[in-house]
Structures are given as structure tokens and as C-alpha cells.
Amino acid sequence: MDTKKALLDLTRALRSLHQALVKVVQKDYEREWGQVDPSQLLQLLTRHPQFEWLHGLSEFMVDVDALSDAEIIDEPSVVAIYAQARRLISSDDDSPLEFTRRYLDVLQNDPALIIEHATVRRILDSL
């Protein structure tokens, strides 16, 4: 297994999914409060309760990046990070993870997210 490529593929797919999720939450926020500029969005992403649930994915992406930066990336570490990603975007309605519960809610209401989700699943299933 090319561990570096496996992590790079996962990173790209998660980044795209994260961007799509931010757009969905931003759209909901702007519907209620009006349009926000990029600097306001950054503040909202880091501090506003409506965006807080996205932190689960953001923090996981930091873990993936940290592993990608390691000098030696062993296969068991990649397998473990892929398993963690599967749990994060699983379709388990009883998941204890706030991110997963909220993710499933928004996933059902946005076709663009379904495409991003399918891309991540395809990458996860390739391992």
C-alpha cells in the first residue's frame, strides 16, 4: 500500500467535504442573520455555536495532516485513520459523536453533500 497516497487522497476528499459543509451551515446562518464576509466567516467557524459541530471534522483533518507529515507512515496507522474516518461519517443514527449526528441531518438535505460523501466513501472503501 502506498500510505502517503492513501492519506493524500483522504485529505483531499475530506477538505472538499468540509468546504461543502461550511457552505451549507453558512447558508443557514446567512438566511437568518444576513451575508457574512470571509473574515466574519472565519470568526463564526471558530466561535459561533451554529458552526461548532464542524469542529469534529476539522480536528480529525488535523490528525490526518499530522500523520501525513510523519517521516515514516506505517500501514496500521493509515488503516486506523481510515477506520476513524468511517466512524465519523457513518450512517449510525445512534452515534455518540455530535458531528456524525448533525452530519447525517444535513447530508439528507443537500445533493452537493451527497456527492462529496460518496467521494469520501469511495476512498475509504478502496482500502
N, C-alpha and C positions, 0 to 999 in steps of 0.2 A: 504494500500500500504506500502510495506517495502521501505521507502525512501532511506535508506542507501544503500540497494542492487541496487535500481534503479540508483543511482548515480555511484556506483561502476561498474555496467555493462556498463554505458555510458562512464565512464572514460577509461575502458579497450578498448572499441571499438574505441574511439577517438584516444587513444595512438597508436593503431595499424594502423589506417588510417593515422595519422601524420607521422609515420615511413615510410609507403609506399610512401607518398607524398614526403618526404625528399629524398628517394631513386630515385624517378623519376626526381626531379629537380637536384639532384647531378649528375645523369647520363647525363642529358643535359649539365650541366656545364662542366663535365669532357670530353665530346665529343669535346668541343671547347678548353678547357684550359689544359687538362691532369688530371691525377689522383690526388686526394687530400687525405691526411691522416686525422684521426679523429679530431685532433686539428685544422687543416685548415678548416674542415667542420664546426666545431663549430663557427669559426670566420665568415665563409660565411653565416651561418644561422642567425647570429645576425647583420651582417653589409652589406652584398652584396645585391645590388638591385634585382638580379635574384631570391633571396630567400625571399625577403621582403614580398611578398604576403602571405607567410605561417604564418606570424605573427598574422593574424586574427584568425586562428585556435589555435595557441599557446596561445594567450591571453584568448581565450574562455576556453581553458583547465585549465588555472589558475583559472578562475572564478568557474568552476565545482569543482576543488580541494578545493577551499576556502569554498564552500558550504558543501562539504563532510566533512570538518574538523569541521564544526559547531557542537556545543553540541546538539542542537535541530534542526532537519531538518524537516520543515513543508511541507506538501503536495503541497500547492500552489507554494512554491519556486521550488520544483522539476518540477512541471508542467511548470513553466515559463522557466526553464533552458532547458527542453526538447523542448519547442517551439522555443527558441533561436537556438538550435542545428538544428532543422528542417529548419529554415530560412537560416542558414549558408550553409547547403548542399542541398538546394532546387534546383530544375531544372529550376529556373526562370532566363532566359537569360537577363532579364531587371533588375536584382538585382543591387542595388546601391553598394553592397559590393564587393570590389576588389577580396577578397578571393573567393567568390562564382563564379564570372565570370571566374577567372583563373582555379578554381577547375573543373568547367564544361568542360573547354577545355582539361585539362589533363585526366579527367575521361574518355572521349571518345576515348582516345588513348592508354590506358593501362589496359589490362584484370585483372591484380592483384588489381588495384584500384577499379574495378567494384565489386570484391568480398568484399573488405573492406567496400565499400559504402553500399553494400547490408546488411552487418552485422550491420552497424550503423543504417540503415533504419529499420531493423527488431527490433532492440532495441527501437528505437523511436516509432515505431508503436505498441509496446507492452504496452505502457502507455495509 
